[in-house]
């Protein structure tokens, strides 16, 4: 367990300087969708996950990690677990932005539990799709896939953020005032558990067969 924590710490250290360079982009995305939490939490979290995987490949970190007393299972689990601190950093980023917006008398929305749950669901779904490809394709194959995922996350988050502001039905669903909302959330949670479990299982199998 401690080894997984150290691997997560390694991922955070790999990305933090690069993310500072992307801060103007994140600020622009947040300004463009100032009234929604989705954009300025989801985008940084997924970008950090993708960036940590990219730096791993570019810096031949898998070979170095393989020489350490950690199992391949721990390496895979650490990648999935790193999504938790990345999402937390995104939430802190959102809190700072909301504080700044309040000082400027701008409406930046509010922290609703349903929006935070939706952000977590999106992050888990994207990571569950991205990480098996990362463990399967390796450095060369992931170049195009990485760009595609970045575009999907950026455009998808902006679109969903705009919908959450303009769609009355989505607003009522996020507010929990739609009939059957609890059943919908339960179905989403069950689907995410199945997706995440299948993703971890597949990543473990793929990474076990990978020649490092």
C-alpha positions as CSV (number, residue, x, y, z in Angstrom):
1,X,0.0,0.0,0.0
2,X,2.8,2.4,0.9
3,X,4.4,1.7,-2.5
4,X,1.2,2.8,-4.2
5,X,1.3,6.0,-2.3
6,X,4.9,6.7,-3.3
7,X,4.0,6.0,-7.0
8,X,1.1,8.5,-6.7
9,X,3.5,11.1,-5.3
10,X,5.8,10.4,-8.2
11,X,3.0,11.2,-10.6
12,X,2.1,14.4,-8.9
13,X,5.7,15.6,-8.9
14,X,5.9,14.7,-12.6
15,X,3.0,16.9,-13.6
16,X,2.9,19.9,-11.3
17,X,5.4,22.1,-13.2
18,X,3.8,21.3,-16.6
19,X,0.4,22.1,-15.2
20,X,1.6,25.6,-14.1
21,X,2.4,26.3,-17.8
22,X,-1.2,25.3,-18.7
23,X,-2.7,27.5,-16.0
24,X,-3.6,30.3,-18.4
25,X,-5.5,27.7,-20.5
26,X,-7.4,26.4,-17.5
27,X,-8.2,30.0,-16.5
28,X,-9.6,30.7,-20.0
29,X,-11.7,27.5,-19.9
30,X,-13.0,28.5,-16.5
31,X,-13.8,32.1,-17.6
32,X,-15.6,30.8,-20.7
33,X,-17.8,28.6,-18.5
34,X,-17.7,30.7,-15.3
35,X,-21.1,29.4,-14.1
36,X,-20.3,25.7,-14.0
37,X,-18.1,23.6,-11.9
38,X,-17.7,20.8,-14.5
39,X,-15.2,22.5,-16.8
40,X,-12.6,23.8,-14.3
41,X,-12.6,20.5,-12.3
42,X,-12.8,17.9,-15.0
43,X,-10.3,19.3,-17.5
44,X,-7.4,19.8,-15.1
45,X,-7.9,16.4,-13.5
46,X,-7.9,14.5,-16.8
47,X,-5.1,16.6,-18.2
48,X,-2.9,15.7,-15.1
49,X,-3.7,12.0,-15.6
50,X,-2.8,12.1,-19.3
51,X,0.3,14.2,-18.6
52,X,1.6,11.8,-15.9
53,X,1.2,8.9,-18.4
54,X,2.9,10.9,-21.1
55,X,5.9,11.8,-18.9
56,X,6.2,8.2,-17.8
57,X,6.6,7.1,-21.4
58,X,8.9,10.0,-22.4
59,X,11.2,9.6,-19.5
60,X,11.3,5.7,-19.6
61,X,10.0,5.7,-16.1
62,X,8.4,2.2,-16.6
63,X,11.9,0.7,-16.8
64,X,13.0,2.5,-13.7
65,X,9.9,1.5,-11.8
66,X,10.4,-2.1,-12.9
67,X,13.8,-2.0,-11.1
68,X,12.1,-1.0,-7.9
69,X,10.6,-3.4,-5.3
70,X,7.1,-2.8,-6.5
71,X,4.9,-5.2,-8.4
72,X,3.2,-4.5,-11.7
73,X,-0.1,-4.7,-9.9
74,X,0.9,-1.8,-7.7
75,X,2.0,0.3,-10.7
76,X,-1.4,-0.2,-12.4
77,X,-3.4,0.5,-9.2
78,X,-1.3,3.7,-8.6
79,X,-2.4,5.1,-12.0
80,X,-6.0,4.6,-11.2
81,X,-5.6,5.9,-7.6
82,X,-3.8,9.0,-8.8
83,X,-7.1,10.2,-10.2
84,X,-8.2,10.9,-6.6
85,X,-5.6,13.6,-5.8
86,X,-5.9,15.0,-9.3
87,X,-9.6,15.5,-8.9
88,X,-9.0,17.0,-5.4
89,X,-6.6,19.5,-7.0
90,X,-9.3,20.3,-9.5
91,X,-11.8,20.9,-6.8
92,X,-9.3,23.2,-4.9
93,X,-8.7,25.0,-8.2
94,X,-12.5,25.5,-8.6
95,X,-12.7,26.8,-5.0
96,X,-10.0,29.4,-5.6
97,X,-11.7,30.5,-8.8
98,X,-15.1,30.8,-7.0
99,X,-13.5,32.8,-4.3
100,X,-11.9,35.1,-6.9
101,X,-15.2,35.4,-8.8
102,X,-17.0,36.3,-5.6
103,X,-14.5,39.2,-5.0
104,X,-15.2,40.4,-8.6
105,X,-19.0,40.0,-8.0
106,X,-19.2,37.4,-10.7
107,X,-21.6,34.4,-10.5
108,X,-19.5,31.3,-10.6
109,X,-22.2,28.9,-9.5
110,X,-22.2,26.8,-6.4
111,X,-20.7,23.6,-5.1
112,X,-23.6,21.2,-5.4
113,X,-22.9,17.6,-4.4
114,X,-24.6,16.4,-7.5
115,X,-22.2,18.4,-9.7
116,X,-19.2,17.1,-7.7
117,X,-20.6,13.5,-8.1
118,X,-21.0,14.1,-11.9
119,X,-17.4,15.4,-12.1
120,X,-16.1,12.3,-10.3
121,X,-18.2,10.0,-12.6
122,X,-16.8,11.7,-15.7
123,X,-13.2,11.4,-14.5
124,X,-13.6,7.7,-13.6
125,X,-15.2,7.0,-16.9
126,X,-12.5,8.7,-18.9
127,X,-9.7,7.1,-16.9
128,X,-11.3,3.7,-17.3
129,X,-11.2,4.1,-21.1
130,X,-7.8,5.8,-21.3
131,X,-5.6,3.7,-19.0
132,X,-6.1,0.3,-20.7
133,X,-5.1,1.9,-24.0
134,X,-2.1,3.4,-22.2
135,X,-0.9,0.0,-20.9
136,X,-1.6,-1.7,-24.2
137,X,-0.3,0.7,-26.9
138,X,2.8,2.1,-25.3
139,X,4.7,5.3,-26.3
140,X,4.3,5.2,-30.0
141,X,0.7,4.1,-30.2
142,X,-0.5,6.6,-27.6
143,X,0.5,9.8,-29.4
144,X,-2.6,10.0,-31.5
145,X,-4.9,8.6,-28.7
146,X,-3.6,11.1,-26.3
147,X,-4.5,14.0,-28.6
148,X,-7.9,12.5,-29.3
149,X,-8.7,12.2,-25.6
150,X,-7.5,15.7,-24.8
151,X,-9.8,17.1,-27.5
152,X,-12.7,15.0,-26.3
153,X,-12.3,16.1,-22.7
154,X,-11.9,19.8,-23.6
155,X,-14.8,19.9,-26.0
156,X,-17.0,17.6,-24.1
157,X,-16.5,19.4,-20.8
158,X,-17.3,22.8,-22.4
159,X,-20.4,21.4,-24.1
160,X,-21.6,19.7,-20.9
161,X,-20.9,22.9,-19.0
162,X,-22.9,25.0,-21.4
163,X,-25.8,22.5,-21.2
164,X,-25.7,22.5,-17.5
165,X,-26.2,26.3,-17.6
166,X,-28.9,26.4,-20.3
167,X,-30.8,23.2,-19.9
168,X,-33.6,23.4,-17.4
169,X,-34.0,19.6,-17.3
170,X,-30.3,19.1,-16.6
171,X,-30.4,21.8,-13.9
172,X,-33.4,20.1,-12.2
173,X,-31.7,16.7,-12.4
174,X,-28.5,18.1,-10.9
175,X,-30.7,19.7,-8.2
176,X,-32.3,16.4,-7.5
177,X,-35.8,17.6,-8.4
178,X,-36.4,15.2,-11.3
179,X,-38.5,12.2,-10.6
180,X,-36.4,9.0,-10.4
181,X,-33.2,10.9,-10.0
182,X,-32.1,8.6,-7.3
183,X,-32.6,5.5,-9.5
184,X,-30.6,7.2,-12.3
185,X,-27.7,8.0,-10.0
186,X,-27.8,4.4,-8.7
187,X,-27.7,3.1,-12.2
188,X,-24.8,5.4,-13.1
189,X,-22.9,4.3,-10.0
190,X,-23.4,0.6,-10.8
191,X,-22.3,1.1,-14.4
192,X,-19.2,3.0,-13.2
193,X,-18.2,0.2,-10.8
194,X,-18.5,-2.4,-13.6
195,X,-16.6,-0.2,-16.0
196,X,-13.8,0.6,-13.5
197,X,-13.5,-3.1,-12.5
198,X,-13.3,-4.2,-16.1
199,X,-10.8,-1.5,-16.8
200,X,-8.5,-2.4,-13.9
201,X,-8.7,-6.1,-14.8
202,X,-7.9,-5.4,-18.4
203,X,-5.0,-3.1,-17.5
204,X,-3.5,-5.6,-15.2
205,X,-3.6,-8.3,-17.9
206,X,-2.1,-6.0,-20.5
207,X,0.7,-4.6,-18.3
208,X,1.6,-8.1,-17.1
209,X,2.3,-9.1,-20.7
210,X,4.2,-5.9,-21.6
211,X,7.9,-6.2,-22.3
212,X,9.6,-3.3,-20.4
